[in-house]
């Protein structure tokens, strides 16, 4: 999880540097708060949208997953038919189904739209779970697609990025101006130092908000799985995950079905398994 936070901060820092160059070259950074907001929106949403539209390709390449076009064995036929049935139940188009070789028990859903989505599952999960448990995991991922979680998360991340960039630069402008009244102070060392520190502080706060929403959507996907296959199957799948090792967390736009350790819940993308099981039992 620390790697996710460091990556988030590094990305914001890189955006800040590029944005600073553009703002100074164009002269927008001089007095225009509205101009800074427009540029912050462009930079804030650009990365998130690009990541969303490339999410399927990036996901397949990152894990070496292979889309099942023609099932070659009983396991692949079962996967395709199960996802097709669940997609029909959820009222969404049939997603692409992929399988990849990994010892980690994991699965994820991704894609820019419901019409261009992907559900992928690892061989480790198929080998470590019963058919009913794997069915519940697939239903969880199908529910993510039905809920539009990938698009919603992208929009949220874009808004958060916008506010991180905008607020850090506006406050840095105010601080720099108060120290020196001339226009050149806005591009001085104190301006960049203040904006850099604020990027980090606001970036951490934005990460906490993003992780909170990520945990919320996991509860929703669990509930969606319970509606599709029954809550007992979903509970059994989560209990099975408690018995096996913690899979490596996947970054970017991947929406992984994974286990969290003892980290601070503020920075967890998924709720603790115990809380997820408790929430399902209360349905």
C-alpha positions as CSV (number, residue, x, y, z in Angstrom):
1,X,0.0,0.0,0.0
2,X,2.9,2.4,0.7
3,X,4.0,1.9,-2.9
4,X,0.5,3.2,-4.0
5,X,0.8,6.3,-1.9
6,X,4.3,7.0,-3.1
7,X,3.2,6.6,-6.7
8,X,0.3,8.9,-6.1
9,X,2.5,11.6,-4.6
10,X,5.2,11.2,-7.3
11,X,2.5,11.5,-10.0
12,X,1.1,14.7,-8.4
13,X,4.7,16.1,-8.1
14,X,5.3,15.4,-11.8
15,X,2.0,17.0,-12.8
16,X,2.9,20.0,-10.7
17,X,6.2,20.5,-12.5
18,X,4.7,20.2,-16.0
19,X,1.8,22.4,-15.1
20,X,4.1,25.0,-13.6
21,X,6.1,25.3,-16.8
22,X,2.9,25.6,-18.9
23,X,1.4,28.2,-16.6
24,X,4.5,30.3,-16.5
25,X,5.2,30.1,-20.3
26,X,1.6,31.0,-21.1
27,X,1.4,33.7,-18.5
28,X,-1.7,32.2,-16.9
29,X,0.1,31.9,-13.6
30,X,0.3,35.6,-13.3
31,X,-3.1,36.7,-12.0
32,X,-5.8,34.4,-13.3
33,X,-7.3,32.1,-10.7
34,X,-9.8,31.0,-13.3
35,X,-7.0,30.1,-15.7
36,X,-5.3,28.1,-13.0
37,X,-8.6,26.2,-12.4
38,X,-9.0,25.4,-16.1
39,X,-5.5,24.1,-16.3
40,X,-5.9,22.2,-13.1
41,X,-9.0,20.5,-14.5
42,X,-7.2,19.6,-17.7
43,X,-4.3,18.1,-15.9
44,X,-6.4,16.6,-13.2
45,X,-8.7,14.7,-15.5
46,X,-6.2,13.9,-18.3
47,X,-4.3,11.2,-16.5
48,X,-7.4,9.6,-15.0
49,X,-9.2,9.5,-18.4
50,X,-6.2,8.2,-20.3
51,X,-5.8,5.5,-17.7
52,X,-9.4,4.5,-17.9
53,X,-9.5,4.2,-21.7
54,X,-6.3,2.2,-21.7
55,X,-7.3,0.1,-18.7
56,X,-8.2,-3.1,-20.5
57,X,-4.9,-3.2,-22.5
58,X,-2.9,-2.2,-19.5
59,X,-4.6,-4.9,-17.3
60,X,-4.1,-7.7,-19.8
61,X,-0.4,-6.8,-20.3
62,X,0.4,-6.3,-16.6
63,X,-0.6,-9.8,-15.6
64,X,-0.2,-11.6,-18.9
65,X,-3.9,-12.4,-19.1
66,X,-5.3,-14.1,-22.2
67,X,-8.9,-13.3,-23.3
68,X,-10.9,-16.5,-23.8
69,X,-12.3,-16.3,-27.4
70,X,-12.9,-20.0,-27.8
71,X,-13.0,-22.1,-24.6
72,X,-10.3,-24.8,-24.8
73,X,-11.4,-26.8,-21.8
74,X,-14.1,-27.4,-19.3
75,X,-12.7,-24.7,-16.9
76,X,-12.7,-22.0,-19.5
77,X,-16.2,-23.0,-20.7
78,X,-17.5,-22.8,-17.1
79,X,-15.9,-19.3,-16.7
80,X,-17.4,-17.9,-19.9
81,X,-20.9,-19.4,-19.2
82,X,-20.9,-18.2,-15.6
83,X,-19.9,-14.6,-16.5
84,X,-22.5,-14.6,-19.4
85,X,-25.2,-15.8,-17.0
86,X,-24.3,-13.2,-14.4
87,X,-24.0,-10.4,-16.9
88,X,-27.6,-11.2,-18.1
89,X,-28.8,-11.2,-14.6
90,X,-27.1,-7.8,-13.9
91,X,-28.5,-6.4,-17.2
92,X,-25.1,-5.5,-18.7
93,X,-23.4,-6.6,-22.0
94,X,-21.2,-9.7,-21.9
95,X,-17.7,-8.6,-20.7
96,X,-14.6,-10.1,-22.1
97,X,-13.4,-13.0,-19.9
98,X,-9.7,-13.6,-19.4
99,X,-7.5,-16.0,-17.3
100,X,-3.9,-15.5,-16.2
101,X,-1.3,-17.7,-14.6
102,X,-0.5,-16.6,-11.0
103,X,-0.3,-18.3,-7.6
104,X,-2.2,-15.4,-6.1
105,X,-5.9,-16.0,-5.6
106,X,-7.1,-12.9,-7.4
107,X,-9.6,-11.5,-9.9
108,X,-10.4,-8.1,-11.2
109,X,-12.8,-6.1,-13.4
110,X,-11.8,-3.2,-15.6
111,X,-12.8,-1.3,-18.7
112,X,-13.9,2.2,-19.9
113,X,-17.6,1.4,-20.2
114,X,-20.1,-1.4,-19.5
115,X,-19.9,-2.1,-23.3
116,X,-16.2,-2.5,-23.2
117,X,-15.4,-4.3,-20.0
118,X,-13.2,-7.2,-18.8
119,X,-13.4,-9.8,-16.0
120,X,-10.1,-11.6,-15.4
121,X,-9.4,-14.4,-12.9
122,X,-6.1,-16.1,-11.8
123,X,-5.4,-19.8,-12.0
124,X,-4.4,-19.5,-8.3
125,X,-8.0,-18.5,-7.4
126,X,-9.5,-21.3,-9.5
127,X,-7.2,-23.8,-7.9
128,X,-7.8,-22.7,-4.4
129,X,-11.6,-22.2,-4.4
130,X,-14.6,-24.4,-4.9
131,X,-16.8,-23.7,-7.9
132,X,-19.4,-22.0,-5.8
133,X,-16.8,-19.7,-4.2
134,X,-15.3,-18.8,-7.6
135,X,-18.8,-18.1,-8.8
136,X,-19.3,-15.6,-6.0
137,X,-16.0,-13.9,-6.9
138,X,-17.0,-13.6,-10.5
139,X,-20.4,-12.1,-9.4
140,X,-18.5,-9.6,-7.3
141,X,-16.5,-8.4,-10.4
142,X,-19.6,-8.4,-12.6
143,X,-21.3,-6.2,-9.9
144,X,-18.4,-3.7,-10.2
145,X,-19.1,-3.4,-13.9
146,X,-22.9,-3.1,-13.3
147,X,-22.3,-0.4,-10.7
148,X,-20.1,1.6,-13.1
149,X,-17.3,1.6,-10.5
150,X,-14.4,2.1,-12.9
151,X,-16.0,5.3,-14.4
152,X,-17.0,6.6,-11.0
153,X,-13.6,6.1,-9.6
154,X,-12.0,7.8,-12.6
155,X,-14.3,10.9,-12.2
156,X,-13.6,11.0,-8.4
157,X,-9.8,10.8,-9.0
158,X,-10.1,13.6,-11.6
159,X,-11.9,15.9,-9.2
160,X,-9.5,15.1,-6.4
161,X,-6.5,15.8,-8.7
162,X,-8.0,19.0,-9.8
163,X,-8.5,20.3,-6.3
164,X,-5.0,19.2,-5.3
165,X,-3.4,21.1,-8.1
166,X,-5.7,24.1,-7.9
167,X,-5.6,24.7,-4.1
168,X,-1.9,24.1,-3.8
169,X,-1.1,26.7,-6.6
170,X,-3.7,29.3,-5.4
171,X,-2.4,29.2,-1.8
172,X,1.2,29.2,-3.0
173,X,0.4,32.3,-5.1
174,X,-1.0,34.0,-2.0
175,X,2.0,33.1,0.2
176,X,4.5,34.2,-2.5
177,X,2.7,37.5,-3.1
178,X,2.6,38.3,0.7
179,X,6.3,37.8,0.9
180,X,7.1,40.0,-2.1
181,X,4.7,42.2,-4.1
182,X,6.3,41.9,-7.5
183,X,5.0,39.5,-10.2
184,X,8.3,37.5,-10.4
185,X,7.8,36.2,-6.9
186,X,5.1,33.8,-8.1
187,X,7.8,31.8,-10.0
188,X,10.4,32.2,-7.3
189,X,11.7,29.4,-5.0
190,X,9.2,30.1,-2.3
191,X,6.3,29.6,-4.7
192,X,7.5,26.3,-5.9
193,X,8.5,25.2,-2.3
194,X,5.1,26.0,-0.9
195,X,3.2,24.5,-3.9
196,X,5.3,21.3,-3.6
197,X,4.6,20.9,0.1
198,X,0.9,21.5,-0.4
199,X,0.8,19.0,-3.3
200,X,2.1,16.4,-0.9
201,X,-0.3,17.3,2.0
202,X,-3.4,17.7,-0.2
203,X,-2.3,14.6,-2.2
204,X,-2.4,12.5,1.0
205,X,-5.8,13.8,1.9
206,X,-7.1,13.1,-1.6
207,X,-5.7,9.6,-1.3
208,X,-7.6,9.0,1.9
209,X,-10.8,10.1,0.2
210,X,-10.2,7.9,-2.8
211,X,-9.5,4.9,-0.6
212,X,-12.6,5.5,1.4
213,X,-14.7,5.4,-1.8
214,X,-12.8,2.3,-2.9
215,X,-13.8,0.5,0.3
216,X,-17.4,1.7,-0.1
217,X,-17.6,0.3,-3.6
218,X,-16.3,-3.1,-2.4
219,X,-19.2,-3.3,0.1
220,X,-21.6,-2.6,-2.8
221,X,-20.0,-5.2,-5.0
222,X,-20.2,-7.7,-2.2
223,X,-23.9,-6.9,-1.9
224,X,-24.3,-7.2,-5.7
225,X,-22.7,-10.6,-5.6
226,X,-25.0,-11.7,-2.8
227,X,-28.0,-10.7,-5.0
228,X,-26.7,-12.6,-8.0
229,X,-25.6,-15.9,-6.3
230,X,-26.6,-15.6,-2.7
231,X,-24.8,-14.2,0.3
232,X,-23.7,-17.6,1.7
233,X,-21.5,-18.2,-1.4
234,X,-20.0,-14.7,-1.1
235,X,-19.3,-15.3,2.6
236,X,-17.7,-18.6,1.8
237,X,-15.4,-17.0,-0.8
238,X,-14.3,-14.3,1.7
239,X,-13.7,-17.0,4.3
240,X,-11.6,-18.9,1.9
241,X,-9.5,-15.8,1.2
242,X,-8.8,-15.6,4.9
243,X,-7.2,-19.0,4.7
244,X,-4.8,-18.2,1.9
245,X,-1.9,-15.9,1.5
246,X,-2.3,-12.1,0.8
247,X,-2.1,-11.4,-3.0
248,X,0.0,-8.5,-4.2
249,X,-2.1,-5.4,-4.7
250,X,-2.4,-4.3,-8.3
251,X,-2.2,-0.6,-9.2
252,X,-3.8,1.8,-11.6
253,X,-7.3,1.1,-13.0
254,X,-7.4,-2.6,-12.0
255,X,-10.3,-3.4,-9.7
256,X,-8.9,-6.3,-7.8
257,X,-10.6,-8.8,-5.4
258,X,-7.9,-9.0,-2.8
259,X,-7.0,-9.3,0.8
260,X,-5.8,-6.5,3.0
261,X,-3.4,-7.0,5.9
262,X,-3.1,-5.1,9.2
263,X,-2.4,-1.7,7.5
264,X,-4.2,1.4,8.7
265,X,-7.7,1.3,7.2
266,X,-7.5,4.9,6.1
267,X,-5.1,3.9,3.3
268,X,-6.7,0.5,2.5
269,X,-8.4,0.1,-0.9
270,X,-10.4,-2.8,0.4
271,X,-12.1,-3.2,3.8
272,X,-10.9,-5.9,6.2
273,X,-12.4,-9.3,5.3
274,X,-14.0,-9.6,8.7
275,X,-16.0,-6.4,8.1
276,X,-17.0,-7.5,4.6
277,X,-18.3,-10.8,6.0
278,X,-20.1,-9.0,8.8
279,X,-21.8,-6.6,6.3
280,X,-22.9,-9.6,4.2
281,X,-24.4,-11.4,7.2
282,X,-26.4,-8.3,8.1
283,X,-28.1,-8.3,4.7
